[in-house]
Amino acid sequence: MPNLLNDRPHHECGVFGIYGHPDAAALTALGLHALQHRGQEAAGIVTFDNKHFHAERRMGLVSDTFTKTSVLGRLKGQSAIGHVRYSTTGGTLLRNVQPLFADLALGGFAIAHNGNLTNALSVRLELVKEGAIFQSTSDTETILQLVAKSKKSFTIDRMIDALSQIEGAFALVALTNKELIGVRDPFGIRPLVLGELDGKYILCSETCALDIIGAKFLREIENGEIVVINESGIESIKPFQKINPRPCIFEYIYFSRPDSYLGGLSIYECRKAFGKQLAIESPTDADYVIPVPDSGVPSAIGYAEHAKIPFELGIIRNHYVGRTFIEPQQSIRALSVKLKHNVNRALIDGKKIILIDDSIVRGTTSTKIIEMLRDAGAKEVHMRITSPPIKFPDFYGIDTPIQEQLLSANNTPDEICDFLKADSISFLSINGLYKAMGHSQGRDSKNPLFTDHCFTGDYPTKLSDNESNEEFSQLSLLSNLE
Ligand code: AMP
């Protein structure tokens, strides 16, 4: 039986924060625009004008709302945080749209979160038993409630108090009437970087959000680090027990934008190197190397370069597919692949193709694209995937489905090849993945440098909600109001 808790709302997201800049709201809107790939369902900004907080949270793309002067004009103040959100299953509710805001004992408090907590429901259950009233179904509200409940005298101590009770992945930005706070969880699973513009500090999920506003990249927030930015400058606090970082390897494979840098590495160069490594591991003869755009493009360039086979755009992507078609339901997903991609017939007829994509999750994309290539007369289609088979679900904020729906969890590569109607299929090896990122020994299983749980099942944190026996009472906490 599927574990129902895996069907709770979880999300991929991007966060942005800026302190003390006269154009805080507009810069945040631009930053969120650069982070749009991390979430397309909703966006929000909260600002503080030294007296009041102002909030705008809307469904839709950043450009749907935050290009309007009427909206930006309402977001007064010199400090702001913002959020883009992609929720998967469960209701897409306006009350879940971040940043969340509450009036706490010490004043207003806004928070925006990228990542997923793995014990949010267990903690929520306890808080509700004690009388807490939750307004959203978002795991982020659990953090807010814990901060609200803490008896510590200063906001930062309340945050530390709250964060020490939660498990999972969290890259956070929070705004109070005194400071902008940034936090990265003890493993640094989701990214958070620090930048500077006109002498003012910025926190954001990816460096591409700094580029768009002409800000300078200063450094990454470290795993387990909290930074407090206020009138006196910036202070770094490391309240948690020091552990080795394990950022999520999937940021490199799919999630981050190729023009971003993470862990000192260019995402684009990493993806090219994955393609090259796959060409070394799984060579095959073909007329063209063709990417599934956009996600397969850098890797296909790397593969083609190494294999000395021409890189061609054999599949054209429609960039104007509406958000409706990014819906998480399987039926709509299947349709959306055809809306999104079309075959460049002139190129394909009678040709042997190496088709490159970064990952297979349910197999929807690959199935449809191979079918289209065959219809267009492809003689052979060799599928090459620049990551290992995804066998385990994610609990840290990436939209992967329950294990039952993961194609590679339940099928061997040969079975997948038959299912996709490909002529051959190869996945990048886990050691090859690490090698391509500069770790010549491959994956050190005693001390892995990344969290690669999707491929290995090696989860760095406890998965308390998933292991809990209180599934149904926990779920009922979320399901009463749609
Ligand atoms: P699927 O069609 O379910 O096999 O999903 C694989 C396709 O979705 C590939 O083209 C990936 O680039 C893309 N993809 C991989 N991971 C994700 C994710 N977490 N969210 C959305 N798309 C993804």
Residues whose N, C-alpha, C, O or C-beta is under 5 A from the ligand:
A	BS01	AMP	Y254 S295 D357 D358 S359 I360 V361 R362 G363 T364 T365 S366 I398 D399 T400
